[in-house]
Amino acid sequence: MKKPIFIGIAGGTGSGKSTFTNRLKENFGDRVSVVYYDNYYKRRDDLPFEERKKINYDHPDAFETELLIDQLYSLKNGQPVECPVYDYTVHNRSSETVLIKPADVILVEGIMVLQNPELRRLLDIKVYVEADADERILRRVIRDVKERGRDVEGIAKQYLTTVKPMHYLYVEPTRALADIVINSGLNDVAFDLIRSKITLLLQQE
């Protein structure tokens, strides 16, 4: 079996990573599988809910990156994996998993995708999506209220205490490690460039 093309899509919260990922998925259809780094937050059954709320989820140590890397190697070798599912409403992993099947293209999306050297070495194309900080926080507020059942006060506190400082410490520096930096998930020129590159690589395979 031919080896898949691994594409990392990183960037700050609310930058447009998911939009760009979804556009690639829609374009290439079943030839693409998507792995979301956010699903690899560590299981914290040892802590009560109120303590789990206080965890710094924007630090590399919050993720079980070793499991992600192991599963990406399995996909690389043509083996399906049971990806964990994270439940944001309880700040812990769900008991459910999602089957990720091998595909010609594997998209790996998340804020820390370019932060870990071993994970970075797996990637054939490294993309960093950026956006103005005001836009990112507004998008995060809307998303967390609508999709994750959070209140605005809690979102603001988390953003100021962990999200913002960790972004400047661990996420933004990875911008320099990307092969291409785009200023929006809706940037058509950048999308066409990445789509053309993927198509070329698939043809070469």
Number of C-alpha atoms within 10 A of each C-alpha: 7 10 14 22 20 26 23 26 28 30 28 27 25 24 26 25 25 18 14 23 20 14 15 20 18 12 12 15 12 12 15 20 20 20 19 19 21 21 22 20 22 19 17 15 11 8 12 11 14 10 11 16 17 11 15 15 19 22 17 18 11 16 19 16 20 12 14 21 16 13 19 23 15 15 22 22 14 17 14 16 18 12 19 23 18 22 16 17 13 15 23 20 19 14 10 11 14 12 10 18 17 22 22 22 24 24 22 23 23 22 26 26 27 30 18 14 9 12 20 20 11 17 19 14 18 23 26 30 25 22 17 12 14 10 13 16 20 11 15 18 21 15 14 17 13 11 11 15 12 16 12 13 10 12 17 14 11 18 19 11 11 16 21 17 14 19 20 12 12 19 26 20 14 22 21 11 15 20 12 16 18 22 14 19 21 14 13 12 10 18 18 12 12 17 16 12 13 21 13 11 15 14 8 7 11
